Amino acid sequence: MADDGTGELGDLLMRVARTQRRRWRDALAPWDLSPHQARALRVVCERDGDRLSDLADALHIAPRSATEVADALQERGLVERSPDPGDRRAVILRPTDEGRRVRAEVGRARAADSAELFARLGPEDRVALARLLRQLTD
């Protein structure tokens, strides 16, 4: 079978993903957050009142891992737990004021970093890339 370039496309896509992950870790450094913690904080801020199981589902991680991430965010004062009024065995996660502030700062830093990365492409190329990536993920 002749090489149709798909192997190289896969390699390039993985290199871009690694570059984006590295940049994302670097962008989070001022807040000493891991990418997992930042994603969890975003979910908690957006949903404001989810159970741990909902967080695990949203992040596609095991409930035990969601507990560990929530514990770390709570230790940092970014989220708080409260009893679930509908189920005494469950807890609800809510962002603290500090958590909302950090989430906003992280969001601005990530947007600035993405703008810097994708500025390497012209506007038409960015639109085409978004279309192609959506096509591959749908």
The first five atom37 places (N, CA, C, CB, O) and aatype in JSON, in Angstrom:
{
  "aatype": [12, 0, 3, 3, 7, 16, 7, 6, 10, 7, 3, 10, 10, 12, 1, 19, 0, 1, 16, 5, 1, 1, 1, 17, 1, 3, 0, 10, 0, 14, 17, 3, 10, 15, 14, 8, 5, 0, 1, 0, 10, 1, 19, 19, 4, 6, 1, 3, 7, 3, 1, 10, 15, 3, 10, 0, 3, 0, 10, 8, 9, 0, 14, 1, 15, 0, 16, 6, 19, 0, 3, 0, 10, 5, 6, 1, 7, 10, 19, 6, 1, 15, 14, 3, 14, 7, 3, 1, 1, 0, 19, 9, 10, 1, 14, 16, 3, 6, 7, 1, 1, 19, 1, 0, 6, 19, 7, 1, 0, 1, 0, 0, 3, 15, 0, 6, 10, 13, 0, 1, 10, 7, 14, 6, 3, 1, 19, 0, 10, 0, 1, 10, 10, 1, 5, 10, 16, 3],
  "atom_mask": [
    [1, 1, 1, 1, 1],
    [1, 1, 1, 1, 1],
    [1, 1, 1, 1, 1],
    [1, 1, 1, 1, 1],
    [1, 1, 1, 0, 1],
    [1, 1, 1, 1, 1],
    [1, 1, 1, 0, 1],
    [1, 1, 1, 1, 1],
    [1, 1, 1, 1, 1],
    [1, 1, 1, 0, 1],
    [1, 1, 1, 1, 1],
    [1, 1, 1, 1, 1],
    [1, 1, 1, 1, 1],
    [1, 1, 1, 1, 1],
    [1, 1, 1, 1, 1],
    [1, 1, 1, 1, 1],
    [1, 1, 1, 1, 1],
    [1, 1, 1, 1, 1],
    [1, 1, 1, 1, 1],
    [1, 1, 1, 1, 1],
    [1, 1, 1, 1, 1],
    [1, 1, 1, 1, 1],
    [1, 1, 1, 1, 1],
    [1, 1, 1, 1, 1],
    [1, 1, 1, 1, 1],
    [1, 1, 1, 1, 1],
    [1, 1, 1, 1, 1],
    [1, 1, 1, 1, 1],
    [1, 1, 1, 1, 1],
    [1, 1, 1, 1, 1],
    [1, 1, 1, 1, 1],
    [1, 1, 1, 1, 1],
    [1, 1, 1, 1, 1],
    [1, 1, 1, 1, 1],
    [1, 1, 1, 1, 1],
    [1, 1, 1, 1, 1],
    [1, 1, 1, 1, 1],
    [1, 1, 1, 1, 1],
    [1, 1, 1, 1, 1],
    [1, 1, 1, 1, 1],
    [1, 1, 1, 1, 1],
    [1, 1, 1, 1, 1],
    [1, 1, 1, 1, 1],
    [1, 1, 1, 1, 1],
    [1, 1, 1, 1, 1],
    [1, 1, 1, 1, 1],
    [1, 1, 1, 1, 1],
    [1, 1, 1, 1, 1],
    [1, 1, 1, 0, 1],
    [1, 1, 1, 1, 1],
    [1, 1, 1, 1, 1],
    [1, 1, 1, 1, 1],
    [1, 1, 1, 1, 1],
    [1, 1, 1, 1, 1],
    [1, 1, 1, 1, 1],
    [1, 1, 1, 1, 1],
    [1, 1, 1, 1, 1],
    [1, 1, 1, 1, 1],
    [1, 1, 1, 1, 1],
    [1, 1, 1, 1, 1],
    [1, 1, 1, 1, 1],
    [1, 1, 1, 1, 1],
    [1, 1, 1, 1, 1],
    [1, 1, 1, 1, 1],
    [1, 1, 1, 1, 1],
    [1, 1, 1, 1, 1],
    [1, 1, 1, 1, 1],
    [1, 1, 1, 1, 1],
    [1, 1, 1, 1, 1],
    [1, 1, 1, 1, 1],
    [1, 1, 1, 1, 1],
    [1, 1, 1, 1, 1],
    [1, 1, 1, 1, 1],
    [1, 1, 1, 1, 1],
    [1, 1, 1, 1, 1],
    [1, 1, 1, 1, 1],
    [1, 1, 1, 0, 1],
    [1, 1, 1, 1, 1],
    [1, 1, 1, 1, 1],
    [1, 1, 1, 1, 1],
    [1, 1, 1, 1, 1],
    [1, 1, 1, 1, 1],
    [1, 1, 1, 1, 1],
    [1, 1, 1, 1, 1],
    [1, 1, 1, 1, 1],
    [1, 1, 1, 0, 1],
    [1, 1, 1, 1, 1],
    [1, 1, 1, 1, 1],
    [1, 1, 1, 1, 1],
    [1, 1, 1, 1, 1],
    [1, 1, 1, 1, 1],
    [1, 1, 1, 1, 1],
    [1, 1, 1, 1, 1],
    [1, 1, 1, 1, 1],
    [1, 1, 1, 1, 1],
    [1, 1, 1, 1, 1],
    [1, 1, 1, 1, 1],
    [1, 1, 1, 1, 1],
    [1, 1, 1, 0, 1],
    [1, 1, 1, 1, 1],
    [1, 1, 1, 1, 1],
    [1, 1, 1, 1, 1],
    [1, 1, 1, 1, 1],
    [1, 1, 1, 1, 1],
    [1, 1, 1, 1, 1],
    [1, 1, 1, 1, 1],
    [1, 1, 1, 0, 1],
    [1, 1, 1, 1, 1],
    [1, 1, 1, 1, 1],
    [1, 1, 1, 1, 1],
    [1, 1, 1, 1, 1],
    [1, 1, 1, 1, 1],
    [1, 1, 1, 1, 1],
    [1, 1, 1, 1, 1],
    [1, 1, 1, 1, 1],
    [1, 1, 1, 1, 1],
    [1, 1, 1, 1, 1],
    [1, 1, 1, 1, 1],
    [1, 1, 1, 1, 1],
    [1, 1, 1, 1, 1],
    [1, 1, 1, 1, 1],
    [1, 1, 1, 0, 1],
    [1, 1, 1, 1, 1],
    [1, 1, 1, 1, 1],
    [1, 1, 1, 1, 1],
    [1, 1, 1, 1, 1],
    [1, 1, 1, 1, 1],
    [1, 1, 1, 1, 1],
    [1, 1, 1, 1, 1],
    [1, 1, 1, 1, 1],
    [1, 1, 1, 1, 1],
    [1, 1, 1, 1, 1],
    [1, 1, 1, 1, 1],
    [1, 1, 1, 1, 1],
    [1, 1, 1, 1, 1],
    [1, 1, 1, 1, 1],
    [1, 1, 1, 1, 1],
    [1, 1, 1, 1, 1]
  ],
  "atom_positions": [
    [[0.84, -1.18, 0.0], [0.0, 0.0, 0.0], [0.89, 1.25, 0.0], [-0.96, -0.01, 1.23], [1.85, 1.33, 0.77]],
    [[0.59, 2.19, -0.84], [1.38, 3.43, -0.96], [1.12, 4.32, 0.25], [1.04, 4.18, -2.27], [0.02, 4.33, 0.8]],
    [[2.13, 5.06, 0.65], [2.0, 6.0, 1.76], [1.18, 7.2, 1.29], [3.41, 6.45, 2.28], [1.57, 7.93, 0.38]],
    [[0.03, 7.38, 1.94], [-0.84, 8.5, 1.56], [-0.67, 9.7, 2.49], [-2.29, 8.05, 1.56], [-1.43, 10.66, 2.41]],
    [[0.33, 9.65, 3.36], [0.61, 10.78, 4.24], [-0.18, 10.78, 5.53], [0.0, 0.0, 0.0], [0.03, 11.66, 6.37]],
    [[-1.08, 9.82, 5.73], [-1.88, 9.84, 6.95], [-1.05, 9.57, 8.2], [-3.0, 8.82, 6.85], [-1.36, 10.08, 9.28]],
    [[0.01, 8.77, 8.05], [0.89, 8.53, 9.2], [1.54, 9.81, 9.66], [0.0, 0.0, 0.0], [1.61, 10.09, 10.86]],
    [[2.01, 10.59, 8.71], [2.63, 11.87, 9.06], [1.6, 12.81, 9.68], [3.27, 12.52, 7.82], [1.91, 13.55, 10.61]],
    [[0.36, 12.8, 9.15], [-0.68, 13.65, 9.73], [-0.92, 13.29, 11.19], [-1.99, 13.51, 8.94], [-1.04, 14.17, 12.05]],
    [[-0.98, 11.99, 11.47], [-1.16, 11.56, 12.86], [-0.02, 12.02, 13.75], [0.0, 0.0, 0.0], [-0.24, 12.47, 14.87]],
    [[1.21, 11.89, 13.24], [2.37, 12.33, 14.02], [2.34, 13.84, 14.25], [3.68, 11.94, 13.29], [2.61, 14.31, 15.36]],
    [[2.0, 14.59, 13.22], [1.92, 16.05, 13.37], [0.83, 16.45, 14.35], [1.67, 16.71, 12.01], [1.02, 17.36, 15.17]],
    [[-0.31, 15.79, 14.27], [-1.4, 16.1, 15.2], [-0.98, 15.83, 16.64], [-2.66, 15.28, 14.84], [-1.29, 16.6, 17.54]],
    [[-0.28, 14.72, 16.85], [0.2, 14.41, 18.2], [1.24, 15.42, 18.67], [0.8, 12.99, 18.24], [1.24, 15.8, 19.85]],
    [[2.11, 15.87, 17.78], [3.1, 16.89, 18.16], [2.41, 18.19, 18.55], [4.08, 17.14, 17.01], [2.81, 18.83, 19.53]],
    [[1.39, 18.58, 17.8], [0.65, 19.8, 18.14], [-0.04, 19.63, 19.49], [-0.39, 20.14, 17.03], [-0.04, 20.55, 20.31]],
    [[-0.64, 18.47, 19.73], [-1.31, 18.22, 21.01], [-0.31, 18.29, 22.17], [-2.02, 16.85, 21.0], [-0.61, 18.86, 23.21]],
    [[0.88, 17.7, 21.98], [1.91, 17.77, 23.03], [2.35, 19.21, 23.25], [3.12, 16.89, 22.66], [2.55, 19.64, 24.39]],
    [[2.51, 19.95, 22.17], [2.89, 21.36, 22.29], [1.83, 22.13, 23.07], [3.09, 21.99, 20.9], [2.15, 22.92, 23.96]],
    [[0.57, 21.9, 22.74], [-0.52, 22.6, 23.43], [-0.55, 22.21, 24.91], [-1.89, 22.27, 22.77], [-0.74, 23.07, 25.77]],
    [[-0.38, 20.92, 25.22], [-0.36, 20.49, 26.63], [0.79, 21.13, 27.39], [-0.26, 18.97, 26.73], [0.62, 21.58, 28.52]],
    [[1.98, 21.17, 26.77], [3.13, 21.79, 27.43], [2.87, 23.28, 27.68], [4.41, 21.6, 26.57], [3.14, 23.79, 28.77]],
    [[2.36, 23.96, 26.68], [2.05, 25.38, 26.82], [1.0, 25.59, 27.92], [1.55, 25.97, 25.49], [1.09, 26.55, 28.68]],
    [[0.02, 24.71, 27.98], [-1.04, 24.82, 28.98], [-0.47, 24.63, 30.38], [-2.14, 23.77, 28.71], [-0.83, 25.37, 31.29]],
    [[0.44, 23.65, 30.56], [1.09, 23.47, 31.87], [1.89, 24.7, 32.24], [2.01, 22.23, 31.86], [1.85, 25.16, 33.38]],
    [[2.63, 25.25, 31.27], [3.42, 26.45, 31.52], [2.54, 27.64, 31.88], [4.28, 26.78, 30.29], [2.89, 28.43, 32.76]],
    [[1.41, 27.76, 31.2], [0.49, 28.88, 31.48], [-0.11, 28.77, 32.88], [-0.63, 28.92, 30.44], [-0.43, 29.79, 33.49]],
    [[-0.25, 27.55, 33.4], [-0.83, 27.33, 34.72], [0.18, 27.51, 35.86], [-1.42, 25.96, 34.8], [-0.21, 27.58, 37.02]],
    [[1.44, 27.59, 35.53], [2.49, 27.64, 36.55], [2.3, 28.75, 37.58], [3.82, 27.82, 35.89], [2.51, 28.5, 38.77]],
    [[1.9, 29.96, 37.2], [1.75, 31.01, 38.23], [0.73, 30.67, 39.31], [1.36, 32.3, 37.57], [0.81, 31.22, 40.42]],
    [[-0.22, 29.79, 39.02], [-1.24, 29.43, 40.0], [-0.95, 28.07, 40.63], [-2.61, 29.4, 39.35], [-1.71, 27.62, 41.49]],
    [[0.14, 27.42, 40.23], [0.51, 26.11, 40.75], [-0.65, 25.12, 40.64], [0.96, 26.23, 42.22], [-0.94, 24.37, 41.57]],
    [[-1.31, 25.14, 39.47], [-2.4, 24.22, 39.19], [-1.96, 23.23, 38.11], [-3.67, 24.98, 38.75], [-1.22, 23.58, 37.19]],
    [[-2.42, 22.01, 38.25], [-2.23, 21.03, 37.17], [-3.34, 21.24, 36.14], [-2.23, 19.55, 37.73], [-4.37, 21.84, 36.46]],
    [[-3.15, 20.76, 34.92], [-4.24, 20.85, 33.95], [-5.53, 20.2, 34.45], [-3.82, 20.2, 32.64], [-6.62, 20.7, 34.19]],
    [[-5.4, 19.07, 35.16], [-6.59, 18.4, 35.71], [-7.32, 19.3, 36.7], [-6.2, 17.07, 36.39], [-8.54, 19.42, 36.67]],
    [[-6.55, 19.94, 37.58], [-7.16, 20.82, 38.56], [-7.82, 22.02, 37.88], [-6.11, 21.29, 39.56], [-8.9, 22.45, 38.28]],
    [[-7.17, 22.57, 36.87], [-7.74, 23.72, 36.16], [-9.04, 23.34, 35.46], [-6.73, 24.27, 35.13], [-10.01, 24.1, 35.5]],
    [[-9.07, 22.16, 34.83], [-10.31, 21.72, 34.18], [-11.41, 21.51, 35.22], [-10.07, 20.42, 33.38], [-12.56, 21.89, 34.99]],
    [[-11.05, 20.9, 36.35], [-12.05, 20.67, 37.41], [-12.57, 22.0, 37.94], [-11.43, 19.83, 38.56], [-13.77, 22.15, 38.16]],
    [[-11.69, 22.95, 38.16], [-12.12, 24.27, 38.64], [-13.06, 24.93, 37.64], [-10.9, 25.18, 38.91], [-14.05, 25.55, 38.03]],
    [[-12.75, 24.79, 36.35], [-13.63, 25.36, 35.32], [-15.02, 24.73, 35.41], [-13.03, 25.15, 33.91], [-16.03, 25.44, 35.36]],
    [[-15.07, 23.4, 35.53], [-16.36, 22.71, 35.61], [-17.12, 23.16, 36.85], [-16.16, 21.18, 35.63], [-18.31, 23.47, 36.77]],
    [[-16.46, 23.21, 37.98], [-17.14, 23.6, 39.23], [-17.66, 25.03, 39.11], [-16.17, 23.47, 40.44], [-18.77, 25.33, 39.55]],
    [[-16.87, 25.92, 38.52], [-17.31, 27.31, 38.36], [-18.48, 27.42, 37.39], [-16.16, 28.18, 37.88], [-19.41, 28.2, 37.62]],
    [[-18.44, 26.66, 36.32], [-19.52, 26.73, 35.33], [-20.81, 26.13, 35.84], [-19.1, 26.02, 34.06], [-21.89, 26.62, 35.52]],
    [[-20.72, 25.08, 36.62], [-21.92, 24.35, 37.05], [-22.39, 24.77, 38.43], [-21.66, 22.87, 37.04], [-23.57, 24.64, 38.75]],
    [[-21.49, 25.28, 39.26], [-21.81, 25.81, 40.59], [-22.87, 25.0, 41.34], [-22.28, 27.23, 40.46], [-24.0, 25.45, 41.52]],
    [[-22.48, 23.82, 41.77], [-23.37, 23.02, 42.58], [-23.46, 21.58, 42.13], [0.0, 0.0, 0.0], [-24.51, 20.95, 42.28]],
    [[-22.4, 21.04, 41.59], [-22.36, 19.65, 41.13], [-21.89, 18.73, 42.24], [-21.44, 19.52, 39.92], [-21.16, 19.12, 43.15]],
    [[-22.34, 17.5, 42.14], [-21.82, 16.44, 43.0], [-20.46, 16.01, 42.47], [-22.81, 15.24, 43.08], [-20.1, 16.3, 41.33]],
    [[-19.71, 15.31, 43.31], [-18.43, 14.75, 42.88], [-18.61, 13.8, 41.69], [-17.75, 14.02, 44.04], [-17.78, 13.77, 40.79]],
    [[-19.67, 13.03, 41.7], [-19.91, 12.1, 40.59], [-20.15, 12.86, 39.29], [-21.1, 11.2, 40.9], [-19.76, 12.39, 38.22]],
    [[-20.8, 14.01, 39.37], [-21.01, 14.84, 38.18], [-19.68, 15.38, 37.66], [-21.98, 16.0, 38.49], [-19.45, 15.44, 36.45]],
    [[-18.82, 15.77, 38.59], [-17.49, 16.25, 38.2], [-16.71, 15.14, 37.51], [-16.71, 16.76, 39.44], [-16.08, 15.38, 36.47]],
    [[-16.75, 13.95, 38.06], [-16.06, 12.8, 37.45], [-16.59, 12.55, 36.04], [-16.24, 11.54, 38.31], [-15.81, 12.32, 35.11]],
    [[-17.9, 12.6, 35.87], [-18.49, 12.4, 34.54], [-18.04, 13.49, 33.58], [-20.02, 12.37, 34.63], [-17.7, 13.2, 32.43]],
    [[-18.05, 14.73, 34.03], [-17.69, 15.85, 33.16], [-16.23, 15.77, 32.72], [-17.94, 17.17, 33.87], [-15.9, 16.16, 31.6]],
    [[-15.36, 15.27, 33.6], [-13.94, 15.18, 33.29], [-13.55, 13.82, 32.69], [-13.13, 15.44, 34.54], [-12.41, 13.62, 32.29]],
    [[-14.51, 12.9, 32.64], [-14.25, 11.54, 32.13], [-13.14, 10.86, 32.93], [-13.87, 11.59, 30.64], [-12.21, 10.28, 32.37]],
    [[-13.27, 10.95, 34.26], [-12.31, 10.32, 35.16], [-13.08, 9.48, 36.19], [-11.42, 11.39, 35.87], [-14.3, 9.6, 36.32]],
    [[-12.35, 8.65, 36.89], [-12.96, 7.82, 37.93], [-13.39, 8.7, 39.11], [-11.97, 6.73, 38.41], [-12.77, 9.72, 39.38]],
    [[-14.47, 8.3, 39.8], [-14.91, 9.08, 40.96], [-13.81, 9.3, 42.0], [-16.09, 8.39, 41.62], [-13.74, 10.37, 42.6]],
    [[-12.96, 8.3, 42.21], [-11.85, 8.44, 43.17], [-10.91, 9.56, 42.73], [-11.06, 7.11, 43.29], [-10.45, 10.34, 43.56]],
    [[-10.64, 9.64, 41.44], [-9.77, 10.71, 40.93], [-10.43, 12.07, 41.09], [-9.43, 10.47, 39.45], [-9.76, 13.06, 41.4]],
    [[-11.75, 12.13, 40.89], [-12.46, 13.4, 41.09], [-12.37, 13.84, 42.55], [-13.95, 13.27, 40.66], [-12.25, 15.03, 42.84]],
    [[-12.44, 12.88, 43.46], [-12.31, 13.2, 44.88], [-10.93, 13.79, 45.17], [-12.54, 11.94, 45.74], [-10.82, 14.78, 45.9]],
    [[-9.9, 13.19, 44.6], [-8.53, 13.69, 44.82], [-8.36, 15.11, 44.26], [-7.51, 12.75, 44.17], [-7.73, 15.96, 44.9]],
    [[-8.91, 15.35, 43.08], [-8.8, 16.68, 42.48], [-9.57, 17.69, 43.33], [-9.34, 16.67, 41.02], [-9.08, 18.79, 43.59]],
    [[-10.79, 17.33, 43.75], [-11.59, 18.22, 44.59], [-10.9, 18.49, 45.92], [-12.98, 17.62, 44.83], [-10.92, 19.61, 46.42]],
    [[-10.28, 17.46, 46.5], [-9.54, 17.64, 47.75], [-8.44, 18.69, 47.58], [-8.93, 16.31, 48.23], [-8.27, 19.58, 48.41]],
    [[-7.69, 18.57, 46.48], [-6.59, 19.51, 46.23], [-7.12, 20.93, 46.05], [-5.79, 19.09, 44.99], [-6.53, 21.88, 46.55]],
    [[-8.23, 21.07, 45.34], [-8.8, 22.4, 45.14], [-9.35, 22.96, 46.45], [-9.91, 22.36, 44.07], [-9.25, 24.16, 46.7]],
    [[-9.93, 22.1, 47.26], [-10.45, 22.56, 48.55], [-9.31, 22.99, 49.48], [-11.29, 21.44, 49.21], [-9.42, 24.01, 50.16]],
    [[-8.22, 22.22, 49.49], [-7.07, 22.59, 50.31], [-6.53, 23.96, 49.94], [-5.96, 21.53, 50.18], [-6.01, 24.69, 50.79]],
    [[-6.64, 24.31, 48.67], [-6.16, 25.61, 48.18], [-7.19, 26.72, 48.39], [-5.82, 25.51, 46.7], [-6.91, 27.88, 48.09]],
    [[-8.38, 26.37, 48.9], [-9.42, 27.37, 49.13], [-10.14, 27.79, 47.86], [0.0, 0.0, 0.0], [-10.73, 28.87, 47.81]],
    [[-10.1, 26.94, 46.83], [-10.73, 27.3, 45.55], [-12.14, 26.74, 45.4], [-9.87, 26.81, 44.41], [-12.95, 27.29, 44.66]],
    [[-12.43, 25.66, 46.11], [-13.78, 25.1, 46.12], [-14.15, 24.78, 47.56], [-13.89, 23.82, 45.21], [-13.29, 24.64, 48.43]],
    [[-15.46, 24.67, 47.78], [-15.94, 24.24, 49.09], [-16.97, 23.14, 48.89], [-16.55, 25.43, 49.89], [-17.65, 23.07, 47.87]],
    [[-17.06, 22.3, 49.9], [-18.04, 21.21, 49.88], [-19.16, 21.58, 50.83], [-17.39, 19.84, 50.27], [-18.95, 22.19, 51.88]],
    [[-20.38, 21.2, 50.43], [-21.52, 21.35, 51.33], [-22.41, 20.13, 51.16], [-22.31, 22.67, 51.04], [-22.38, 19.48, 50.11]],
    [[-23.21, 19.81, 52.17], [-24.08, 18.63, 52.07], [-25.09, 18.83, 50.93], [-24.82, 18.38, 53.42], [-25.58, 19.93, 50.69]],
    [[-25.38, 17.73, 50.24], [-26.41, 17.74, 49.2], [-27.76, 17.66, 49.9], [-26.21, 16.56, 48.18], [-28.03, 16.69, 50.6]],
    [[-28.62, 18.67, 49.72], [-29.9, 18.64, 50.42], [-30.79, 17.45, 50.0], [-30.64, 19.93, 50.17], [-31.68, 17.06, 50.76]],
    [[-30.56, 16.9, 48.83], [-31.36, 15.77, 48.36], [-30.81, 14.42, 48.72], [0.0, 0.0, 0.0], [-31.49, 13.41, 48.55]],
    [[-29.58, 14.36, 49.22], [-28.94, 13.09, 49.54], [-27.86, 13.34, 50.59], [-28.33, 12.42, 48.25], [-26.8, 13.87, 50.28]],
    [[-28.15, 12.95, 51.82], [-27.23, 13.23, 52.92], [-25.86, 12.6, 52.74], [-27.82, 12.78, 54.2], [-24.89, 13.05, 53.34]],
    [[-25.77, 11.54, 51.92], [-24.49, 10.86, 51.71], [-23.6, 11.61, 50.72], [-24.73, 9.43, 51.23], [-22.39, 11.39, 50.68]],
    [[-24.19, 12.49, 49.91], [-23.45, 13.17, 48.84], [-23.09, 14.59, 49.27], [-24.28, 13.19, 47.54], [-23.69, 15.17, 50.17]],
    [[-22.09, 15.13, 48.59], [-21.7, 16.52, 48.81], [-21.77, 17.28, 47.49], [-20.27, 16.61, 49.43], [-21.65, 16.71, 46.4]],
    [[-21.96, 18.56, 47.63], [-22.03, 19.47, 46.48], [-20.75, 20.3, 46.48], [-23.31, 20.39, 46.55], [-20.29, 20.75, 47.52]],
    [[-20.18, 20.49, 45.3], [-19.0, 21.34, 45.14], [-19.42, 22.7, 44.63], [-17.96, 20.68, 44.19], [-20.2, 22.81, 43.68]],
    [[-18.88, 23.73, 45.26], [-19.14, 25.1, 44.81], [-17.82, 25.86, 44.82], [-20.22, 25.81, 45.72], [-16.97, 25.63, 45.69]],
    [[-17.63, 26.76, 43.87], [-16.4, 27.56, 43.88], [-16.46, 28.62, 44.98], [-16.18, 28.23, 42.51], [-17.53, 29.15, 45.28]],
    [[-15.33, 28.9, 45.55], [-15.22, 30.03, 46.48], [-15.0, 31.29, 45.64], [-14.06, 29.82, 47.53], [-14.79, 31.22, 44.43]],
    [[-15.04, 32.44, 46.29], [-14.73, 33.68, 45.58], [-13.32, 33.62, 45.0], [-14.87, 34.9, 46.53], [-13.07, 34.07, 43.88]],
    [[-12.39, 33.06, 45.78], [-11.01, 32.91, 45.3], [-10.97, 31.96, 44.11], [-10.09, 32.39, 46.44], [-10.22, 32.2, 43.15]],
    [[-11.75, 30.9, 44.15], [-11.82, 29.96, 43.04], [-12.32, 30.63, 41.77], [0.0, 0.0, 0.0], [-11.8, 30.39, 40.69]],
    [[-13.32, 31.47, 41.9], [-13.84, 32.21, 40.73], [-12.79, 33.17, 40.19], [-15.13, 32.98, 41.1], [-12.63, 33.31, 38.98]],
    [[-12.09, 33.82, 41.1], [-11.05, 34.77, 40.67], [-9.94, 34.04, 39.92], [-10.46, 35.52, 41.88], [-9.53, 34.48, 38.84]],
    [[-9.46, 32.93, 40.49], [-8.39, 32.15, 39.86], [-8.88, 31.61, 38.52], [-7.93, 30.99, 40.78], [-8.15, 31.64, 37.53]],
    [[-10.1, 31.11, 38.48], [-10.65, 30.58, 37.22], [-10.66, 31.66, 36.14], [-12.09, 30.04, 37.44], [-10.32, 31.38, 34.99]],
    [[-11.05, 32.87, 36.49], [-11.08, 33.96, 35.52], [-9.66, 34.29, 35.04], [-11.73, 35.22, 36.13], [-9.44, 34.49, 33.84]],
    [[-8.72, 34.35, 35.95], [-7.33, 34.64, 35.58], [-6.76, 33.55, 34.68], [-6.45, 34.8, 36.84], [-6.1, 33.83, 33.68]],
    [[-7.01, 32.3, 35.04], [-6.53, 31.17, 34.25], [-7.17, 31.21, 32.86], [-6.84, 29.81, 34.96], [-6.5, 30.97, 31.86]],
    [[-8.44, 31.52, 32.8], [-9.13, 31.61, 31.51], [-8.51, 32.68, 30.62], [0.0, 0.0, 0.0], [-8.33, 32.46, 29.42]],
    [[-8.18, 33.82, 31.21], [-7.54, 34.89, 30.42], [-6.15, 34.46, 29.96], [-7.46, 36.19, 31.24], [-5.76, 34.74, 28.82]],
    [[-5.4, 33.8, 30.83], [-4.05, 33.35, 30.46], [-4.12, 32.29, 29.36], [-3.31, 32.79, 31.7], [-3.31, 32.31, 28.44]],
    [[-5.06, 31.4, 29.46], [-5.18, 30.36, 28.43], [-5.61, 30.97, 27.1], [-6.2, 29.28, 28.87], [-5.09, 30.58, 26.05]],
    [[-6.53, 31.91, 27.14], [-6.97, 32.56, 25.9], [-5.81, 33.31, 25.25], [-8.14, 33.53, 26.18], [-5.65, 33.28, 24.03]],
    [[-5.01, 33.99, 26.06], [-3.86, 34.73, 25.52], [-2.84, 33.77, 24.91], [-3.19, 35.59, 26.62], [-2.28, 34.03, 23.85]],
    [[-2.61, 32.66, 25.58], [-1.65, 31.68, 25.05], [-2.17, 31.06, 23.76], [-1.38, 30.59, 26.09], [-1.4, 30.89, 22.81]],
    [[-3.43, 30.73, 23.71], [-4.0, 30.17, 22.48], [-3.93, 31.19, 21.35], [-5.46, 29.71, 22.7], [-3.62, 30.84, 20.21]],
    [[-4.22, 32.44, 21.66], [-4.15, 33.48, 20.63], [-2.73, 33.59, 20.09], [-4.61, 34.85, 21.19], [-2.52, 33.75, 18.88]],
    [[-1.75, 33.5, 20.99], [-0.34, 33.57, 20.56], [0.02, 32.37, 19.68], [0.6, 33.62, 21.79], [0.66, 32.54, 18.64]],
    [[-0.4, 31.18, 20.08], [-0.09, 29.98, 19.31], [-0.75, 30.04, 17.93], [-0.55, 28.73, 20.07], [-0.1, 29.8, 16.91]],
    [[-2.03, 30.35, 17.89], [-2.76, 30.3, 16.63], [-2.55, 31.54, 15.77], [-4.22, 30.12, 16.89], [-3.02, 31.59, 14.63]],
    [[-1.86, 32.55, 16.3], [-1.52, 33.72, 15.49], [-0.53, 33.35, 14.39], [-0.93, 34.84, 16.37], [-0.35, 34.1, 13.43]],
    [[0.1, 32.18, 14.53], [1.01, 31.7, 13.48], [0.24, 31.41, 12.19], [1.76, 30.44, 13.95], [0.84, 31.33, 11.11]],
    [[-1.07, 31.25, 12.3], [-1.92, 30.96, 11.15], [-2.72, 32.2, 10.77], [-2.87, 29.77, 11.45], [-3.09, 33.0, 11.64]],
    [[-2.97, 32.36, 9.51], [-3.83, 33.44, 9.06], [-5.28, 33.14, 9.42], [0.0, 0.0, 0.0], [-5.6, 32.01, 9.78]],
    [[-6.15, 34.15, 9.34], [-7.57, 33.95, 9.71], [-8.25, 32.82, 8.94], [-8.33, 35.23, 9.47], [-9.0, 32.04, 9.52]],
    [[-7.99, 32.73, 7.65], [-8.62, 31.67, 6.86], [-8.12, 30.3, 7.29], [-8.36, 31.88, 5.37], [-8.89, 29.34, 7.34]],
    [[-6.85, 30.2, 7.59], [-6.29, 28.93, 8.04], [-6.87, 28.52, 9.4], [-4.77, 29.01, 8.13], [-7.12, 27.34, 9.63]],
    [[-7.08, 29.49, 10.29], [-7.67, 29.18, 11.6], [-9.1, 28.65, 11.42], [-7.68, 30.43, 12.52], [-9.49, 27.68, 12.07]],
    [[-9.86, 29.27, 10.54], [-11.23, 28.81, 10.28], [-11.19, 27.4, 9.69], [-11.97, 29.79, 9.31], [-11.97, 26.53, 10.09]],
    [[-10.29, 27.17, 8.75], [-10.18, 25.85, 8.13], [-9.74, 24.81, 9.16], [-9.18, 25.89, 6.95], [-10.28, 23.7, 9.18]],
    [[-8.77, 25.15, 10.0], [-8.31, 24.21, 11.02], [-9.44, 23.86, 11.98], [-7.11, 24.8, 11.79], [-9.63, 22.69, 12.31]],
    [[-10.19, 24.84, 12.43], [-11.32, 24.58, 13.33], [-12.33, 23.65, 12.66], [-12.0, 25.91, 13.75], [-12.83, 22.72, 13.29]],
    [[-12.63, 23.9, 11.41], [-13.58, 23.06, 10.67], [-13.06, 21.63, 10.59], [-13.83, 23.63, 9.26], [-13.8, 20.68, 10.84]],
    [[-11.79, 21.47, 10.23], [-11.21, 20.14, 10.09], [-11.15, 19.4, 11.42], [-9.81, 20.24, 9.49], [-11.46, 18.21, 11.48]],
    [[-10.78, 20.09, 12.47], [-10.7, 19.43, 13.78], [-12.09, 19.02, 14.27], [-10.03, 20.35, 14.8], [-12.25, 17.95, 14.85]],
    [[-13.09, 19.88, 14.05], [-14.46, 19.49, 14.41], [-14.89, 18.25, 13.63], [-15.45, 20.66, 14.14], [-15.53, 17.36, 14.18]],
    [[-14.52, 18.21, 12.37], [-14.87, 17.07, 11.53], [-14.23, 15.79, 12.06], [-14.43, 17.32, 10.08], [-14.85, 14.72, 11.98]],
    [[-13.04, 15.87, 12.59], [-12.37, 14.69, 13.13], [-12.91, 14.27, 14.49], [-10.9, 14.95, 13.23], [-12.8, 13.1, 14.85]],
    [[-13.48, 15.19, 15.25], [-13.95, 14.87, 16.59], [-15.42, 14.5, 16.63], [-13.71, 16.01, 17.5], [-15.86, 13.88, 17.59]],
    [[-16.17, 14.86, 15.63], [-17.62, 14.56, 15.63], [-17.89, 13.14, 15.2], [-18.36, 15.52, 14.7], [-19.04, 12.73, 15.13]]
  ]
}
